[in-house]
């Protein structure tokens, strides 16, 4: 009998130890599975971040880069709405650069999150009632996250992501989206540097207008795309420019060039026409959409008069500046840009040798 009790007690003890071990093992396995799930989720997030980073770096000059990033956010997170807002250079307000909201009229003030956006900090909002009481959204939004975009520690905008499900967004999403905003900040900086390099390669540093190479490239592409299109080329040379330099110095000569260019630029159609520095004190203008010779001549003669009436001031010096103009036409004066330009140059030569301050047309 005692032996039987001993066996029973040993059995119960072993059973208790086994159950304890089993519970421990199951708990450990559950903890390991949760860790694996978190690691897999983090690995997926890291993979997505790496892919986004690679995509941004390989498409830094693409004008559609921001909308493409926004589409990737929607696809990766499976959210209802995603929008990327950047500061507008003109009025400094946040405007939508990419969104999947139809006819977006997002207003931070109207939607009651202005204070959070104004703090330029990440935020998560979850609400049983629809967060947005107005607007053009077709569904009710119950969870929203906002993460600021910075470039070199300067606030540049926000990513605003929305979902219909309550409590959909958490702090983990802030970490993930923050990594994307970091990439966008880098992309904005790289895009700015790319634009500066590109701009410097096609503009004249003194006059801030296009250079000769860009002028030729632009017109030759125009001729290839539209061989039947009509346009005019105007060659301009500042009269007696060497005298200004010799008498008043190169600084005054530069001032003459800069102000002459400004007068010309202010009196042409920015959307249709193109102005460039041809070389030295020579400037060239492309006039698009030629309807008649008389119309072009009148337009160019108005430029001549504007210059004639303009006074350049530098220090104690005040001088009137005039210029001579030569006009030629495509395709009437040649079937290539170079031929048409050569005729304009010949007309300019005639203007300079017949008294200056004149417009001579082919």
C-alpha positions in Angstrom: 0.0 0.0 0.0 2.8 2.4 0.9 4.6 1.4 -2.3 1.5 2.2 -4.3 1.2 5.6 -2.7 4.8 6.4 -3.4 4.3 5.5 -7.1 1.2 7.7 -7.3 3.0 10.6 -5.7 5.9 10.2 -8.0 3.5 10.1 -11.0 1.7 13.2 -9.8 5.0 15.0 -9.3 6.2 14.0 -12.7 2.8 15.0 -14.2 3.0 18.4 -12.5 6.6 18.9 -13.7 5.7 17.9 -17.2 2.7 20.2 -17.3 5.0 23.0 -16.0 7.6 22.2 -18.6 4.9 22.0 -21.3 3.4 25.4 -20.3 6.9 26.9 -20.3 7.7 25.3 -23.6 4.5 26.6 -25.2 5.0 30.0 -23.7 8.6 30.1 -25.0 7.5 28.9 -28.4 4.8 31.6 -28.5 7.3 34.2 -27.5 9.7 33.0 -30.2 6.9 33.0 -32.8 6.0 36.6 -31.8 9.6 37.6 -32.0 9.9 35.9 -35.4 6.7 37.7 -36.5 8.2 41.0 -35.4 11.5 40.3 -37.1 9.7 39.3 -40.3 7.6 42.5 -40.1 10.8 44.6 -39.5 12.6 42.7 -42.3 9.7 43.4 -44.6 9.7 47.1 -43.6 13.5 47.3 -44.0 13.2 45.6 -47.4 10.5 48.1 -48.5 12.7 51.0 -47.2 15.7 49.7 -49.1 13.5 49.3 -52.3 12.1 52.8 -51.9 15.6 54.2 -51.3 16.9 52.5 -54.4 14.0 53.7 -56.4 14.4 57.3 -55.2 18.1 57.3 -55.9 17.6 56.0 -59.4 14.8 58.4 -60.3 16.0 61.6 -58.5 15.5 63.8 -61.6 12.1 62.4 -62.5 9.3 65.0 -62.3 6.9 62.2 -61.2 9.1 61.0 -58.3 6.8 62.3 -55.5 3.6 60.8 -56.9 5.4 57.5 -57.5 6.6 57.4 -53.8 3.0 58.1 -52.8 1.7 55.2 -54.8 4.3 53.0 -53.2 3.1 54.0 -49.7 -0.5 53.1 -50.6 0.7 49.7 -52.0 2.9 48.8 -49.1 0.7 49.9 -46.2 -2.7 49.1 -47.9 -4.2 52.4 -46.7 -7.3 54.2 -47.9 -5.7 57.6 -48.7 -2.1 58.8 -48.8 -1.0 62.4 -49.6 2.4 64.1 -49.7 2.3 67.8 -49.0 5.2 70.1 -49.7 5.8 73.8 -48.9 5.1 75.9 -52.0 8.0 78.2 -52.8 5.8 81.2 -53.5 3.3 81.4 -50.7 5.0 79.0 -48.3 1.8 77.1 -47.7 1.5 73.3 -47.7 0.1 72.1 -51.0 -0.6 68.5 -52.3 2.2 67.3 -54.5 0.8 63.8 -54.7 -2.5 62.3 -53.5 -5.1 59.6 -54.4 -7.9 61.8 -53.1 -10.1 62.9 -55.9 -10.3 66.7 -56.3 -8.2 67.1 -53.1 -9.1 70.2 -51.1 -7.4 69.1 -47.9 -7.2 71.9 -45.3 -5.3 71.3 -42.1 -7.3 74.1 -40.4 -10.7 72.7 -41.4 -9.9 69.2 -40.3 -8.9 70.1 -36.7 -5.3 68.9 -36.9 -3.7 72.3 -37.5 -2.1 72.5 -34.1 -0.3 69.1 -34.7 0.8 70.1 -38.2 1.9 73.5 -37.0 4.2 71.8 -34.4 5.9 70.0 -37.3 5.9 66.8 -35.3 4.7 63.3 -36.0 1.1 62.5 -34.9 -1.4 59.7 -34.8 -5.2 60.4 -34.5 -7.7 57.6 -33.9 -11.4 58.4 -33.4 -14.6 56.3 -33.3 -16.4 59.1 -35.1 -15.3 60.2 -38.5 -12.2 62.4 -38.1 -13.2 64.7 -41.0 -16.6 66.3 -40.6 -16.4 67.8 -44.1 -14.6 67.4 -47.3 -15.0 65.3 -50.5 -13.9 61.9 -49.1 -16.3 59.1 -50.1 -15.6 57.1 -46.9 -15.3 57.9 -43.2 -11.8 58.1 -41.9 -11.1 56.8 -38.3 -7.4 56.6 -38.2 -4.8 59.1 -39.5 -1.1 59.5 -39.2 1.1 62.5 -40.1 4.9 62.6 -40.4 6.9 65.7 -41.2 9.4 65.9 -44.0 12.7 67.5 -43.4 15.7 68.3 -45.6 18.9 69.4 -43.8 16.8 70.0 -40.7 14.5 72.4 -42.6 10.8 71.6 -42.5 9.6 70.8 -46.1 6.2 69.2 -45.7 4.1 66.3 -44.5 3.0 62.8 -45.4 -0.6 62.4 -44.3 -1.9 58.8 -44.5 -5.5 57.8 -43.7 -7.5 54.6 -43.1 -11.2 53.7 -42.5 -10.3 51.3 -39.7 -10.1 52.5 -36.1 -6.7 52.2 -34.4 -5.1 51.1 -37.7 -2.0 53.3 -37.2 0.5 53.0 -34.4 3.9 54.2 -33.4 5.4 51.4 -35.6 3.9 53.2 -38.6 5.5 56.5 -37.5 8.9 54.8 -37.5 8.3 53.3 -41.0 6.9 56.4 -42.6 9.6 58.5 -41.0 12.2 56.4 -42.8 10.3 57.3 -46.0 10.2 61.0 -45.2 14.0 60.8 -44.6 14.4 59.4 -48.1 12.1 62.1 -49.5 14.1 64.8 -47.8 17.3 63.4 -49.4 15.5 63.2 -52.7 14.4 66.9 -52.5 18.0 67.9 -51.7 19.4 65.8 -54.5 16.8 67.1 -56.9 17.6 70.7 -55.9 21.3 70.1 -56.5 20.6 68.3 -59.8 18.4 71.3 -60.9 21.2 73.8 -59.9 23.8 71.8 -61.9 21.4 71.5 -64.9 20.5 75.2 -64.7 24.2 76.3 -64.5 24.9 74.2 -67.6 22.3 76.0 -69.7 22.3 79.6 -68.4 24.7 82.5 -68.5 26.0 83.2 -65.0 26.1 87.0 -65.4 22.9 87.7 -67.3 20.8 84.8 -65.9 19.4 83.9 -69.4 20.1 80.9 -71.5 23.5 80.4 -73.1 24.3 79.9 -76.7 24.5 76.1 -76.6 21.0 75.7 -75.1 19.7 78.2 -77.7 21.0 76.1 -80.5 19.8 72.8 -78.9 16.4 74.2 -78.3 15.8 75.5 -81.8 17.3 72.4 -83.5 14.9 70.3 -81.5 12.0 72.6 -82.5 12.9 72.2 -86.2 13.1 68.4 -85.9 9.7 68.2 -84.2 8.0 70.7 -86.4 9.8 71.3 -89.7 6.9 73.4 -91.0 6.7 75.7 -88.0 7.5 79.4 -88.6 9.7 81.4 -86.2 12.0 84.4 -86.2 15.5 84.9 -85.0 16.6 88.3 -83.8 20.3 89.1 -83.4 21.1 92.1 -81.1 24.3 93.9 -80.5 24.7 96.8 -78.0 26.0 99.8 -79.8 29.5 101.1 -78.9 29.8 98.7 -76.0 33.6 98.7 -76.1 33.5 102.5 -75.5 31.5 101.9 -72.2 34.1 99.4 -71.0 37.0 101.6 -72.0 35.6 104.8 -70.6 33.8 103.6 -67.5 35.3 100.2 -66.7 34.1 96.7 -66.9 31.8 97.0 -63.9 29.8 99.6 -65.8 30.0 97.4 -68.9 28.5 94.5 -66.9 25.8 96.8 -65.6 24.9 97.8 -69.2 24.7 94.1 -70.2 22.6 93.1 -67.2 20.1 96.0 -67.6 19.9 95.7 -71.4 19.1 92.0 -71.0 16.4 92.8 -68.3 14.7 95.3 -70.6 14.6 92.8 -73.4 13.5 90.0 -71.2 10.7 92.1 -69.7 9.3 92.9 -73.1 9.1 89.5 -74.7 6.6 86.7 -74.2 8.1 84.4 -71.5 5.9 81.5 -72.5 6.4 81.7 -76.3 9.8 83.4 -76.9 13.3 82.6 -75.8 16.3 84.9 -75.0 19.9 83.8 -74.8 23.4 85.3 -74.7 25.1 84.6 -78.0 28.5 85.9 -76.9 30.2 89.0 -75.7 27.6 91.9 -76.0 25.5 90.0 -78.5 22.1 88.6 -77.5 19.8 86.5 -79.5 16.0 86.1 -79.3 13.8 83.3 -80.7 10.3 84.6 -81.6 7.7 81.8 -81.9 4.4 81.7 -83.8 5.2 84.2 -86.5 2.0 85.4 -88.2 3.4 88.3 -90.2 6.7 90.1 -90.9 5.1 93.4 -89.9 4.0 92.1 -86.5 7.5 90.8 -85.8 9.1 94.0 -86.9 6.8 96.1 -84.7 7.6 93.8 -81.7 11.3 94.1 -82.3 11.2 97.9 -82.9 9.3 98.2 -79.6 12.3 96.5 -77.9 14.6 99.0 -79.6 12.6 101.9 -78.3 12.4 100.5 -74.7 16.2 100.3 -74.7 16.6 103.8 -76.2 14.4 105.2 -73.4 16.2 103.3 -70.6 19.0 104.9 -68.6 21.8 102.9 -67.0 23.0 104.2 -63.7 26.2 103.1 -62.0 27.8 105.2 -59.3 27.7 108.8 -60.6 27.4 107.8 -64.2 24.1 107.9 -66.1 24.1 106.7 -69.8 21.6 105.9 -72.4 22.2 102.7 -74.3 21.1 101.7 -77.8 21.3 98.5 -79.7 21.1 97.3 -83.3 18.8 94.5 -84.4 18.8 92.0 -87.3 15.8 89.7 -88.1 15.6 86.5 -90.1 12.9 83.9 -90.5 12.5 80.1 -90.7 12.0 78.6 -93.2 12.1 81.6 -95.5 15.8 82.3 -94.9 17.0 78.8 -94.6 16.1 75.2 -93.7 18.5 75.0 -90.7 18.9 77.0 -87.6 22.5 77.9 -88.6 21.4 79.3 -92.0 18.6 81.4 -90.5 21.0 82.7 -87.8 23.6 83.6 -90.4 21.0 85.8 -92.2 20.0 87.5 -88.9 23.7 88.2 -88.3 24.0 89.7 -91.8 20.9 91.9 -91.1 22.5 93.0 -87.8 25.7 93.9 -89.7 23.7 96.1 -92.0 22.0 97.8 -89.1 25.3 98.6 -87.4 26.8 99.9 -90.6 23.9 102.2 -91.5 23.8 104.3 -88.3 23.1 101.8 -85.4 20.0 101.9 -83.2 18.1 100.3 -86.1 16.0 97.2 -86.9 16.8 95.6 -90.2 14.7 92.6 -91.4 15.4 90.1 -94.2 
